[in-house]
Each structure stands twice: as C-alpha cells, then as structure tokens.
C-alpha cells in the first residue's frame, strides 16, 4: 500500500546533477529499502526500533575510488595490495537506523563546514503545518516510514553529488561496514566542533562582518520564514478542503436514503446523485497524499536553512579568530615600539623607580623576544587569513551551487503541484457534471 501511494515521489527526478564530475554518483548508486522493525531488550525492558537497508551498487568500475577497495572491512580483500576491480562485489548492503543517518549528517557538517549539507527528513511529524495530515504521527506507521525511507534515500543521493566528500572514509564506511561507528569515533570529529557559546556570540563580537555572508544569513532566515508560512497555509487550506469534500458524504447518504421512498424514475436520479457525491468525498484522500508530497519536498528546503546558517556561523567564528589574532599582533607591536623608545607607562615607571630600569642587555633581550613573538603571530595571522579566504571561496561556490539546485527543484515542485491541482479540479468538474445530469433525471 505504501509503495503504491508514493509512486509519484520519484527521488531521481528531484535530485539535480550539476556536473559534479568527481562525486560518488559518477560510479556508485545508492538505494534505501525495506524499513524493518527490530526488537531489543535493555535491563529487562523491551523496545523496538526501525532499520533501513542501504544498497550501494557500483555502476562504473573504472572510476572506483581506491579507498573503497583498500578500507573496506571484508576478509576477501583485506590485506591485498592488488585488488581486481572486476572481482569486487557489485552490490553491498548494510542496515542503518535513522540515528546513524543523523550522526553522518552531523559529521559532514563539522568536517566540511563550507558545504551546504542536505537535511534529513523528520524523525516524527512535528510541524505545525501538519495539522491536516491524514498520516499518523507515530513513527511506527508504515506509510510514514515509507515516506521517510524515500527522503533518506534522497539525502544520500544529494550527498553523492558533492565532490568534496567523495573520498571521505567515514562516508564510505557508512555504506559498506557494520563497524562504521568505530570509524566515525576514531575520526574524533567532535574535537572540531565549535563552542556553542562562542558561536552564539560571534556575530556580535566581530568588527567587520562580511557583507556576502550577512546576506546569506538573512536569506536563510527569510527563506525559512516564507517556506514555513507556505506550509502552514497549505495545512489550513488542505484541512478546509478535506472538510468540504468529506461533508459531501453526508449529502450522498441523505440522497441515497431519500431515494428509498420515491418512485423508480425519481429514485434512480437521487441514487446517482448520492453515488457521485460519495465519490466526490472519497476523491480527496488521493489529493491529500499529493499535498503531503508537496509539503515533504518543500520541507527539505525549510531544513536547508539550518545548513546555510551553520555555514555563516563558521565564517563568523573564523573571522572572529582572525580579528583577535590581529588585535594581539597589534598589541605586541605597540609593546615593542614603546620598549624601543623607552616608554614605560605609569606602571613601568613606578617599577623602574623601585627596582631600577632595564640594562641595555635586558632591553635587547626583551626586544628580541618580542620580535620572535611578533614573527610567530604574523605567521598565525597569515595562516588564519589564508584559511578564511579559502573557506569563503569554497562556501560561496557551494552556496551558488545550492541556489542553482534550489531554482531547478522549487520550479519543479510548484509546477507539479499546480498540475496536480488542475487534475483535481478537472476531476471535480467531471463529477459535478455527472451530478448535474443526475439532477436532470429527478
């Protein structure tokens, strides 16, 4: 049932490839299949969880990344320096929980902060716009699990188009080994995570914000606001439309019951009216599924805003570090200039009177020590500047890539929704024409 209802959700049509010649998608296909419930017992308490089957299929053996062969935890190939591409299995399957997808996403955002990482589908239906949803909010519901499976697959397909992650061992291990959690733990990516408190205050502490990233940050905020607003309006409209259609089932029942007391010629018309009104009430169920498809696709871009904000936060932190290094360097240069000119300040003058001034040898030693500190700090400033410049170039390129992807996807989403609405209106019009003919027979 779930597979039939989601045939319209073609993940391949949603993923736009913008010539990422080095991405995993050039030689590897991925599919997420078979959401399966498993049971576990912890301290005498029985619990259940859902796992998804991930199948990775090699489509072009000539482009296989060597790390896929060398690092795969498989006894058949382990320790072999020369591996025959042709003898390597074409399909590898692993089981993953939703929480493991979440760990992978967190790892990618920390390790590749300049990338616009795609969002995961919701773990549970929690959005305010889902009030009119006919799908159960319980994540044990088969229909909801099927929808989540589709968008978990889309998440991986989006990742596969990013060339920067194509040789990352943690991502590859996610696809082929059951011990991938040990691999991600050994990467110690948590040590790269920025302080939450520092991240929150960075935007207020930097002196010269980068205008381009300020615009991206504002755009992310506005995009989330407007997409969220559209989703809420959709929920209200869908709820209202659902109510209107379903109330017509009451009309259908009343006309059908009325037909039982009339003569045959009139009863036949009333019976037809009741039948068509029942059909009109039932047609909305399929329309609701289409509306949920529309909402799911828009929610992906609602989630993308988190990645855009994360990218801007990282830029602010790097710029703040650079400005602090610059301030420390300027302070050291002032100290050296004052020392070379014999300026000691109030505290230095008091110290000189009590303990005596610096001898020429002491002064020379302090100047030399300051010169060494200044040289080291200049190197740090240079390295920090280069890192920031490199990050900004990569980040802006990826934001541009995201913008192209968004333009293509959002256009397709809205056109598909409009076409679906037109089909619904045509079907409703045809139903009412049948009802009109039935009325003429009364």
PyMOL commands that set and color helices and strands:
alter all, ss='L'
color gray80, all
select helices_A, chain A and resi 2-5+11-14+24-26+61-63+66-71+85-87+98-111+128-132+142-160+163-165+169-176+180-186+189-192+196-205+211-259+264-340+345-355+360-440
alter helices_A, ss='H'
color red, helices_A
select strands_A, chain A and resi 28-42+45-58+91-97
alter strands_A, ss='S'
color yellow, strands_A
deselect
rebuild
show_as cartoon
